[in-house]
Every structure is written in structure tokens, then in C-alpha cells.
Amino acid sequence: MDILLQAIRPTLIFPILLLAALFLLFGSYWRWILSPHNLHDRIRRQTGEVLPSPAKPRFSFAGRCHPLERRDGLLILLLTLVYAATAFFQLGSFTNPQSFHNFTETQTVEVEFSQPFQLTRLMYYPGLGTGDYNVEISADGSHWSTLWARENEEGTVTGYYWADAEGYEPSYAMPQHYADLFKWLEITPENTLEVRFLRITAKSTKSPIELGELALYDTSGNLVCPDQPGEASALFDEGDTVPESPSWYNSTYFDEIYHARTAYEHIRGIYPYEISHPPLGKLILGIGIRLFGMTPFGWRFMGTLFGVLMLPLLYAFLKNLFGKTPVAFCGTALFAFDFMHLTQTRIATIDTYGVFFILAMYYFMYRYLTLPAGTPFRKGAPWLFLSGLFWGIGAASKWTVIYGGVGLALLYFLGLWFKLRDWPKVEEGETPPVFRNLWLIQTLAFSVLCFVVIPACIYTLSYWPYAAAKGDTSLGNLIHEMWKNQEYMLTYHQGVHDTHPYSSRWYQWIVDGRPILYYLDYTSVPGSKSAFASFSNPVVCWGGLLAVVSLIVHCIRRRCGKALFIVVAYFSQLAPWFFIGRTTFEYHYFPSILFLCFALAYVYNDLFEMGLPWMCKSVYALTGTAVALYAAFYPVLIGLMVPRWYTSNLLQWLPSWPI
């Protein structure tokens, strides 16, 4: 028994308590939605009289679209400002090197220092291009020592040292590989030597090969720069940007090594290295680089901004859906304070843009679907246009938006059928059938324009940087570059089967089973760690899953159009991953988490309509719990340095959580 108690993690008490509370709440809710509670059933139970069963309601999306009120504006502003403050806090450095020395193949750059010093450590900041550098130092200008890398039997570098260069081939021990770009790298040789002269020679595997800054430190930890760097001035001109140590704050991490680099290559007019996703997401990302330079803050800015902008749109969507300010506020708060929403919008990848455009395209489709049957074509056309526009922009940003497009199409055709089915009858003095047929022809033709032609044009035009980098922006070459990339992307994603310690499958995502760790540093400060992972707030993940189950029941029993809308949107993002065999990660669940919040908001709306005081209070209690967890987990969502006891004793709820 003692061994068993020792094996049980003390942090398991937190998920057990939360799950117990969720099942208690949803148990009461399910008893309400599954029990016969209408007047017809009560009479039948009390008298035993057999009455004819009432006709089941028909599915319909049509209904009132509730407008925003003055107080909604204040609540939107409050939520947005609070979230923005947490999202932009310590987003990244503003001051990384901006000037780079462009090495030609086997070019050697030599510099002289005014006084000799003992070189104990060096840091460097690679720019574009890949290759390696041969670094040599000398005290007198005639006898040179080379930097060498020490490797183990597996070929992994375990250390660096200086050794005699004479009689040996260049070692090219200082790497600049594809995963090293735009991040500070550090080398601490095992031995120290006196330095008066330094020379560095590049060997390129992909040109141009650029080096942004080279920082050399003496035995006192002082940064030493040459007085007259000459042609190597770009290597020593931004010493004020050199950090104390490399970290996520001043360097690229995870897939930023691809997407931030590609955005910068588009700005420079260079054919991109990363072509496994459509270009538009990287072009949006590049706006931040144009505004703030090629710095961590610059390449993360647009994603974080889009994460903030999701909140007003989501609030308006929820208010239109349910008409209750508390439901819109609490539902938006769930997404605002979801862990993955924060982590994914602070990293310079393209997932954020996909989720934003998914939200926008569904919002405008919902506005169209709620129009009653018989509404003139001209009143529905703007909503169709905007839905198709954002679908096209999203698809040109990331293919996961196409999954959402399948759900969008299903809802569109269901809505079309419902409108035709419910079209006002002629005998009621309404529009004759000829106008219904004209409306159908206009709607279908306009939909082809909005959801096929315009998106195809947007998608093709997004490849303009590819064509421009090849020097041919003709329509023929633009289409050629686009089509060639589609073939590559399909082949690439089919072939991603490498093992990864933090990979996971869809059935793990829906229970927060295996977060992906983006960053970990437990050596800089003894007893502390800096880390962050991508996973969902347990209230949203677990509560949302129970809410989705509830909505499926509502689709069957109530034939509720709102429930059907949310269920279709959720599974259109999740279901494709049932059949995808490539290596996957929990962040692929990000678009589905958006609709978990919708599902919870639906349940919130029902709880308010039940009218029981404790049910209403449970809405605020559950939302408050989500906010409290956001505050507790905040350090491991943005990489703050915290004591290790805090993460191990309070935050690691499950053994599979790498935090």
C-alpha cells in the first residue's frame, strides 16, 4: 500500500477534482435534456392518457441573429485588453542583429585586435544560408590554432577545443545548419588561448551564407571587439544586441526556423527554403518583420495580433448565436484563456492565421444561414461573398482551412435545402415559384464565384513571391509555380513519418494526453526551469468534449440547427486526422478547440435557460476555473523561469505532460 501511495502523483488530485466537478455538472445537465419535461409528457405521466405525439421539429438554421449592445462593447474591450496584455508580455527581443556579412564560397575574413586577450567563449548569430565556418586564432599572426569539434561514436558533438592548424585540413567546426538560423549559438572551448588575430572561412552548402554578429569574450566575461574590423564590420557592429545567453526570447525555436525564415526570404526576394505550406501565412507573418525588423518580436507580432483579433469576432459570433451577454462573455473568455490559444499565437508559425480565417468564414456563413427562406438574393450575397473570401484567404495560408471548408460546404448545402424546403407558399400571398427558381440560380452562380473562382485566384496570386524569385511573373509561370508546389506539398506531407518524442494522435488530443514541448531550459538557473508546451486548458478540453457529446444528443432529440452547425464545424476540423497517417502533434487540434468553446457556450446558454440559480452560478464558476488555471499555468505557456518544485508539484497533472 505504501508503494502504491508513493507511485500516485500528488498532482493527480487536480484533474480528479476537475473531472468530478465536470461530470457532476454535465450529469445534472444530461438528466435535464434527456428527461421528458414538456407539458405533453407531464400530462401523459400524470393521467396516463395517451395523447398523439407532437410532431418532431425540423432542422433549420433560420432565426434571429442577435445584435451587439453597448455593454457588449465594454466587455469585448475588457477581454481583449486583458488577453492582449498577457499575450504581448515578453513576446520577444526587439534588438537582434540586422546587418549581415555575406560570405562567398571559401571566403576568409581576418581581423586584428589592439590588445591580446584570452578567448574563453564565443557567440554568433547566423542569418540566411547554410554551411560551416573554419575559425582560427593566433597570438602573433604566424602560428594559428583551429577550432575543432569533439564527437562521440554516434557523431554527436560533445565539446570544442583549440588545436594546432598547421598540417591539417580546415575543420569547419562552427556550424550554420538549417536549424541554426536566426538564433544565438554559443561555443565554449575546453581550453583557452591568447588571441590577437582571428580569421574565419565559410564553406557554403546553400548560398547566400550570412553571419550577423560574432561575439568574443575574455576571461573576465567582457565582450571584445576589434578596433578596425575592416571588411568584417558587419560581424562586430551590433554588440549591444548580444544577449547574456541564447533563449527562446532572442532566437527562433521549433518551426520558427522555417516560417520566420521563409517570411524574410519573401521580403528579400529569395526563393524560399520552406515550401511545405501555401505562402500567404508567411506573407502575413512578414508584415511584422517589415514593421519591427528581423527580430523575435517582429516575426511573432502578427500571429499574436491575430490571436487578439479573434476575440472580438468570437464574441460577436456567440452573441449572434445565443443572444445572451453572459454566454458570449464566458464563451469568449474560455477561448481567450485557453492555453493553446496563447502558446500558438505567440510562436511564429502559420496556424494562427488558419484558425482566424476559419472563425471568420464560419461567422459569415452563419450570418447567411440565419436569413429566413424567401430573403431576396441581394441581402444574402454580402455574407456569401465574405465567407468565400475568408475561406480563400485561409486556404492560401494553410491546408487545414480546407478541412474546415468541407464543413462549410456541408452547412451551405444543408442551409440551401432548408431554405428551399421552407420557401413561402404562393397561397400565402408570398413570392411565386418563379422567383424561388431565380433566387436558386443566382445563389448557385454567385456561390461558384465566391467559393471557387475568387479563392482560386487568391491561392494562385499568393505564389507571386515564388515566381518573382525566379524572375518570371507571367501568368503561365505563376500557375506553373503554384501547381508544382501542390505536387510537392502533397508528397511531403504523405512522407512525414519520422518519430518524435512529443508526437501524438487525435485520440490523445481530445483528452490533452500528450502536449508538445516547444522549449526547455533547466540548466541556466539551478533549481529552476524555463519551458513551454502546446496543450489545451483542461476546462476547455475536457468540458468541451462533454459539451460536444451533449450537442450530438441535441441534434438527434431537438433537431437543433445551432447544435448541428457547431458539431459539423468541430468534426470537419478533427475527422480528417482520423485517416491521416503522418506524424502529428497536439497543436493540430487548435482549430477544433475553437469549436469546443462554441459547444460549451451552447451548454452555458441552456444552463441559463434552465433558470436554476445554482446552474447559472456554475457557468461563472467553470469559467472562473479556466481563468484561474490560465494564471497558474501562465509561466509554462510563455517560458518564464520558475522553480522546478512549482511545475512538478502543481502543474504536471499527468505523467505525459512535459512541463
FENLINCOR-V581915 format. One record per residue. OMEGA is omega in degrees with one decimal (999 if undefined). NEAR is the number of other ideal C-beta (glycine too) atoms within 8 Angstrom. Layout:
BEGIN
omega:OMEGA near:NEAR
omega:OMEGA near:NEAR
END
This chain:
BEGIN
omega:179.1 near:4
omega:179.3 near:5
omega:179.1 near:6
omega:179.4 near:7
omega:178.7 near:7
omega:-178.3 near:6
omega:-179.7 near:5
omega:-179.5 near:7
omega:178.7 near:6
omega:-179.1 near:6
omega:177.8 near:12
omega:179.9 near:10
omega:-177.3 near:7
omega:177.6 near:9
omega:178.7 near:11
omega:179.4 near:8
omega:-178.9 near:8
omega:179.6 near:12
omega:177.7 near:9
omega:179.1 near:8
omega:179.7 near:10
omega:-179.1 near:13
omega:175.6 near:9
omega:179.8 near:8
omega:-177.1 near:10
omega:175.1 near:13
omega:177.4 near:8
omega:-179.8 near:9
omega:-179.2 near:13
omega:176.8 near:10
omega:179.6 near:8
omega:-175.4 near:10
omega:-178.9 near:11
omega:-177.9 near:7
omega:176.2 near:6
omega:-173.6 near:6
omega:179.9 near:6
omega:-174.8 near:6
omega:-179.3 near:5
omega:-177.6 near:9
omega:179.7 near:9
omega:178.2 near:10
omega:-178.5 near:10
omega:-180.0 near:11
omega:-174.5 near:7
omega:-174.2 near:6
omega:-176.0 near:6
omega:-179.3 near:5
omega:178.8 near:6
omega:178.9 near:4
omega:176.9 near:7
omega:-179.1 near:3
omega:177.8 near:5
omega:179.5 near:5
omega:178.0 near:4
omega:178.9 near:5
omega:178.0 near:6
omega:176.2 near:7
omega:174.1 near:10
omega:174.4 near:8
omega:-175.0 near:15
omega:179.3 near:12
omega:-178.6 near:7
omega:174.5 near:5
omega:-169.9 near:8
omega:-178.1 near:8
omega:174.2 near:6
omega:176.9 near:6
omega:-178.3 near:7
omega:-178.1 near:5
omega:176.1 near:7
omega:178.8 near:12
omega:179.4 near:9
omega:180.0 near:8
omega:175.7 near:12
omega:-179.7 near:13
omega:-179.7 near:8
omega:-179.3 near:8
omega:-176.3 near:14
omega:-178.6 near:11
omega:179.9 near:8
omega:179.7 near:9
omega:-178.9 near:13
omega:179.2 near:9
omega:179.9 near:8
omega:-176.6 near:9
omega:-177.5 near:13
omega:-179.5 near:7
omega:179.5 near:7
omega:-178.5 near:6
omega:-179.7 near:11
omega:-178.2 near:12
omega:175.2 near:11
omega:-161.9 near:8
omega:176.1 near:6
omega:-179.3 near:13
omega:178.9 near:10
omega:177.4 near:8
omega:-174.8 near:8
omega:172.1 near:10
omega:-178.8 near:11
omega:179.5 near:7
omega:168.4 near:14
omega:-177.0 near:6
omega:178.5 near:8
omega:176.6 near:7
omega:177.3 near:8
omega:176.2 near:7
omega:-178.5 near:12
omega:178.0 near:8
omega:178.7 near:14
omega:179.0 near:9
omega:-176.2 near:13
omega:179.7 near:5
omega:176.5 near:5
omega:178.4 near:7
omega:177.5 near:10
omega:-178.0 near:9
omega:-177.6 near:15
omega:-174.7 near:10
omega:174.0 near:10
omega:174.4 near:11
omega:178.6 near:14
omega:-173.3 near:13
omega:-178.9 near:14
omega:171.8 near:13
omega:179.9 near:11
omega:177.5 near:12
omega:179.7 near:13
omega:-178.8 near:11
omega:179.6 near:12
omega:180.0 near:10
omega:169.8 near:14
omega:-176.7 near:14
omega:-179.6 near:12
omega:178.1 near:13
omega:-179.9 near:13
omega:176.9 near:13
omega:-175.1 near:10
omega:-179.9 near:7
omega:180.0 near:6
omega:179.4 near:5
omega:-171.9 near:7
omega:173.4 near:10
omega:-176.7 near:12
omega:173.3 near:15
omega:-179.7 near:16
omega:177.3 near:10
omega:176.6 near:9
omega:-176.2 near:9
omega:175.0 near:7
omega:-176.2 near:6
omega:179.0 near:3
omega:-179.6 near:4
omega:178.3 near:5
omega:179.7 near:6
omega:-179.8 near:7
omega:-179.9 near:6
omega:179.6 near:7
omega:178.1 near:12
omega:175.2 near:10
omega:177.3 near:10
omega:-177.3 near:8
omega:-179.8 near:7
omega:-173.6 near:9
omega:178.2 near:6
omega:-179.0 near:3
omega:173.0 near:9
omega:177.1 near:3
omega:-174.9 near:9
omega:-176.0 near:10
omega:-173.9 near:9
omega:-179.3 near:13
omega:-170.8 near:12
omega:168.0 near:8
omega:-176.7 near:13
omega:-172.4 near:6
omega:-179.8 near:7
omega:-175.9 near:5
omega:-168.7 near:11
omega:178.3 near:13
omega:172.0 near:14
omega:178.0 near:13
omega:178.7 near:12
omega:-173.3 near:11
omega:175.9 near:9
omega:176.8 near:11
omega:-178.6 near:7
omega:-179.3 near:12
omega:179.2 near:7
omega:178.9 near:6
omega:179.2 near:7
omega:177.5 near:10
omega:-175.7 near:8
omega:168.9 near:14
omega:179.9 near:11
omega:176.8 near:13
omega:173.0 near:13
omega:-175.8 near:11
omega:-178.0 near:13
omega:-177.3 near:13
omega:170.4 near:14
omega:-170.5 near:12
omega:169.4 near:12
omega:174.7 near:5
omega:-177.6 near:8
omega:-6.9 near:6
omega:173.9 near:8
omega:-171.8 near:14
omega:177.4 near:12
omega:-172.3 near:18
omega:-177.0 near:16
omega:176.7 near:15
omega:-176.4 near:10
omega:-178.6 near:10
omega:-175.2 near:12
omega:178.0 near:12
omega:-175.3 near:11
omega:178.1 near:7
omega:-178.8 near:4
omega:-179.9 near:6
omega:176.1 near:6
omega:-176.7 near:8
omega:179.7 near:9
omega:176.3 near:8
omega:179.3 near:11
omega:-178.0 near:6
omega:-176.6 near:6
omega:177.2 near:12
omega:-176.9 near:6
omega:179.9 near:5
omega:-174.7 near:12
omega:-178.9 near:8
omega:-179.6 near:10
omega:-174.0 near:13
omega:-172.8 near:12
omega:-177.5 near:9
omega:-179.3 near:10
omega:179.8 near:10
omega:179.2 near:5
omega:-176.0 near:11
omega:-179.7 near:10
omega:176.5 near:10
omega:178.8 near:2
omega:177.6 near:7
omega:176.4 near:10
omega:176.7 near:11
omega:-175.5 near:10
omega:-175.3 near:10
omega:-174.4 near:12
omega:172.6 near:11
omega:174.9 near:12
omega:-178.1 near:10
omega:-173.2 near:8
omega:170.3 near:7
omega:179.3 near:15
omega:177.1 near:14
omega:-168.3 near:10
omega:176.8 near:15
omega:178.5 near:15
omega:-178.5 near:16
omega:177.3 near:13
omega:179.2 near:15
omega:177.9 near:14
omega:175.5 near:13
omega:178.9 near:14
omega:-179.1 near:9
omega:-178.6 near:7
omega:-179.2 near:7
omega:177.7 near:8
omega:-167.8 near:6
omega:176.0 near:14
omega:-177.8 near:9
omega:-179.6 near:10
omega:-177.4 near:10
omega:176.2 near:8
omega:176.1 near:12
omega:-169.2 near:13
omega:-165.0 near:13
omega:178.2 near:12
omega:178.6 near:14
omega:177.1 near:15
omega:175.3 near:12
omega:178.1 near:11
omega:-177.9 near:17
omega:177.4 near:12
omega:178.1 near:9
omega:177.7 near:15
omega:177.7 near:16
omega:-177.9 near:6
omega:-169.9 near:7
omega:179.3 near:9
omega:179.0 near:8
omega:-178.8 near:10
omega:177.0 near:14
omega:177.5 near:14
omega:-179.2 near:12
omega:-176.6 near:14
omega:176.2 near:18
omega:-170.5 near:15
omega:-173.4 near:12
omega:177.9 near:10
omega:179.0 near:17
omega:177.7 near:14
omega:178.5 near:9
omega:175.7 near:13
omega:176.7 near:16
omega:-176.6 near:12
omega:176.0 near:9
omega:-170.2 near:13
omega:177.3 near:14
omega:179.7 near:9
omega:178.9 near:12
omega:179.3 near:14
omega:179.9 near:15
omega:178.9 near:12
omega:-178.2 near:12
omega:178.0 near:14
omega:175.8 near:16
omega:-177.7 near:13
omega:-167.2 near:12
omega:176.1 near:12
omega:-178.4 near:7
omega:179.5 near:9
omega:178.2 near:10
omega:178.8 near:10
omega:179.5 near:15
omega:-178.8 near:16
omega:-177.5 near:11
omega:178.2 near:13
omega:177.6 near:15
omega:178.2 near:15
omega:178.4 near:12
omega:-179.8 near:16
omega:179.7 near:15
omega:-175.5 near:11
omega:170.2 near:13
omega:-175.2 near:15
omega:-175.1 near:12
omega:176.8 near:15
omega:179.0 near:14
omega:-174.2 near:15
omega:-176.0 near:14
omega:179.8 near:16
omega:178.0 near:13
omega:179.2 near:12
omega:-174.9 near:13
omega:170.6 near:12
omega:-170.9 near:11
omega:-177.2 near:12
omega:-178.1 near:11
omega:-177.4 near:13
omega:177.3 near:16
omega:-178.7 near:15
omega:179.0 near:13
omega:-177.7 near:14
omega:173.1 near:14
omega:178.2 near:15
omega:-177.1 near:13
omega:-176.3 near:12
omega:176.4 near:17
omega:179.2 near:13
omega:-177.7 near:13
omega:173.7 near:13
omega:178.3 near:14
omega:178.2 near:14
omega:177.2 near:11
omega:-175.2 near:12
omega:-177.7 near:13
omega:178.0 near:11
omega:-177.6 near:11
omega:176.0 near:6
omega:-177.6 near:11
omega:177.8 near:9
omega:179.9 near:8
omega:-177.8 near:6
omega:-174.6 near:10
omega:179.6 near:5
omega:179.0 near:8
omega:-174.9 near:12
omega:-179.1 near:9
omega:-179.3 near:7
omega:176.4 near:12
omega:-179.5 near:16
omega:-177.8 near:10
omega:177.3 near:10
omega:178.5 near:17
omega:179.2 near:15
omega:-178.3 near:11
omega:172.9 near:12
omega:179.4 near:16
omega:178.5 near:15
omega:179.8 near:11
omega:-179.7 near:17
omega:177.8 near:15
omega:178.0 near:12
omega:177.9 near:15
omega:-176.1 near:13
omega:179.8 near:10
omega:176.4 near:12
omega:177.9 near:15
omega:174.9 near:8
omega:177.4 near:13
omega:178.1 near:17
omega:176.2 near:11
omega:176.4 near:10
omega:178.5 near:13
omega:179.7 near:14
omega:179.0 near:9
omega:179.0 near:10
omega:179.5 near:14
omega:-177.1 near:12
omega:173.1 near:8
omega:178.9 near:11
omega:178.2 near:11
omega:178.8 near:10
omega:179.5 near:8
omega:-178.4 near:15
omega:177.9 near:13
omega:179.4 near:10
omega:-174.9 near:8
omega:-177.7 near:10
omega:-177.6 near:10
omega:-178.0 near:8
omega:179.9 near:6
omega:-176.9 near:8
omega:178.1 near:4
omega:179.3 near:6
omega:-177.9 near:4
omega:-173.0 near:7
omega:176.8 near:8
omega:-175.8 near:6
omega:-177.5 near:6
omega:179.1 near:6
omega:174.9 near:8
omega:179.3 near:12
omega:177.3 near:8
omega:177.4 near:9
omega:-179.3 near:10
omega:-179.9 near:10
omega:179.1 near:8
omega:-177.3 near:9
omega:-179.2 near:12
omega:-179.6 near:8
omega:-179.8 near:8
omega:178.7 near:12
omega:175.5 near:11
omega:177.0 near:9
omega:-173.1 near:10
omega:-171.6 near:13
omega:179.1 near:14
omega:-172.5 near:8
omega:-177.9 near:8
omega:176.3 near:12
omega:178.4 near:13
omega:177.8 near:9
omega:178.7 near:9
omega:-177.6 near:14
omega:-179.2 near:13
omega:-179.1 near:10
omega:179.0 near:8
omega:179.1 near:11
omega:178.1 near:13
omega:179.1 near:9
omega:177.6 near:11
omega:-179.2 near:14
omega:-179.8 near:13
omega:179.0 near:9
omega:176.3 near:11
omega:177.0 near:9
omega:-178.8 near:4
omega:-177.8 near:6
omega:176.8 near:7
omega:-179.1 near:7
omega:-179.7 near:5
omega:-180.0 near:6
omega:177.6 near:11
omega:178.2 near:14
omega:179.0 near:9
omega:-179.9 near:8
omega:179.1 near:12
omega:-176.4 near:12
omega:178.7 near:8
omega:-179.3 near:8
omega:177.8 near:12
omega:178.4 near:8
omega:179.9 near:8
omega:-177.1 near:10
omega:-179.6 near:13
omega:179.1 near:8
omega:-178.1 near:8
omega:-175.2 near:9
omega:175.4 near:10
omega:-174.7 near:7
omega:-179.5 near:7
omega:-179.0 near:8
omega:179.8 near:6
omega:176.3 near:5
omega:179.8 near:5
omega:-176.0 near:7
omega:-177.6 near:4
omega:174.3 near:10
omega:-177.9 near:10
omega:178.7 near:11
omega:-172.8 near:7
omega:-178.9 near:11
omega:171.8 near:7
omega:-179.8 near:10
omega:-170.7 near:13
omega:176.7 near:9
omega:-178.5 near:9
omega:-171.2 near:12
omega:-175.8 near:9
omega:175.8 near:9
omega:174.7 near:13
omega:180.0 near:13
omega:-179.2 near:11
omega:-172.8 near:11
omega:178.1 near:11
omega:175.0 near:8
omega:178.8 near:10
omega:-179.3 near:9
omega:-174.8 near:3
omega:-178.6 near:9
omega:-179.6 near:6
omega:178.7 near:3
omega:-179.6 near:5
omega:178.4 near:11
omega:172.3 near:11
omega:-177.3 near:15
omega:168.1 near:14
omega:-176.7 near:14
omega:178.6 near:14
omega:175.4 near:13
omega:-172.4 near:11
omega:171.5 near:13
omega:-177.4 near:14
omega:177.5 near:12
omega:-179.1 near:14
omega:-175.2 near:16
omega:-176.3 near:15
omega:177.4 near:13
omega:179.0 near:14
omega:178.5 near:13
omega:176.2 near:11
omega:178.7 near:11
omega:178.1 near:14
omega:175.7 near:14
omega:179.1 near:8
omega:-177.9 near:15
omega:175.4 near:14
omega:176.4 near:10
omega:179.0 near:11
omega:177.8 near:12
omega:-177.1 near:12
omega:-173.3 near:7
omega:-176.5 near:8
omega:-170.1 near:8
omega:-174.6 near:11
omega:-179.6 near:10
omega:179.4 near:13
omega:178.2 near:10
omega:178.6 near:13
omega:179.4 near:13
omega:-176.8 near:12
omega:-179.4 near:14
omega:178.2 near:13
omega:-179.5 near:11
omega:-179.5 near:14
omega:-175.3 near:14
omega:176.1 near:9
omega:176.7 near:14
omega:-176.1 near:15
omega:-171.1 near:12
omega:179.1 near:8
omega:-179.4 near:10
omega:174.4 near:10
omega:-170.8 near:7
omega:-178.8 near:5
omega:-175.3 near:7
omega:-179.0 near:4
omega:175.3 near:9
omega:-176.7 near:9
omega:-176.6 near:10
omega:-175.8 near:11
omega:-178.7 near:15
omega:175.1 near:10
omega:179.0 near:10
omega:-174.2 near:13
omega:179.2 near:12
omega:-179.7 near:13
omega:179.6 near:11
omega:176.5 near:16
omega:-176.5 near:13
omega:167.4 near:13
omega:178.2 near:17
omega:174.8 near:16
omega:-179.0 near:14
omega:177.3 near:16
omega:178.0 near:14
omega:176.3 near:16
omega:178.1 near:17
omega:176.9 near:12
omega:-179.1 near:13
omega:177.5 near:11
omega:-179.4 near:11
omega:176.5 near:12
omega:-178.1 near:13
omega:176.3 near:6
omega:173.3 near:8
omega:179.0 near:6
omega:-176.2 near:6
omega:-177.0 near:5
omega:176.3 near:6
omega:178.1 near:13
omega:179.3 near:11
omega:-179.8 near:8
omega:176.4 near:10
omega:-179.3 near:14
omega:179.6 near:10
omega:-179.3 near:8
omega:177.6 near:13
omega:177.4 near:12
omega:176.8 near:8
omega:177.7 near:11
omega:178.9 near:15
omega:179.4 near:10
omega:177.7 near:8
omega:176.2 near:12
omega:178.9 near:14
omega:-178.0 near:7
omega:-177.1 near:8
omega:-174.5 near:12
omega:-179.9 near:10
omega:-178.7 near:11
omega:172.8 near:13
omega:-179.5 near:11
omega:173.1 near:11
omega:176.0 near:11
omega:177.1 near:9
omega:-177.7 near:9
omega:177.1 near:11
omega:-177.7 near:7
omega:178.2 near:10
omega:-178.7 near:6
omega:-179.0 near:10
omega:-175.7 near:15
omega:-175.5 near:9
omega:-177.0 near:7
omega:-169.3 near:9
omega:-177.1 near:12
omega:-175.3 near:11
omega:-179.2 near:9
omega:179.6 near:9
omega:-178.2 near:5
omega:178.2 near:7
omega:-175.8 near:12
omega:-177.3 near:9
omega:999 near:12
END
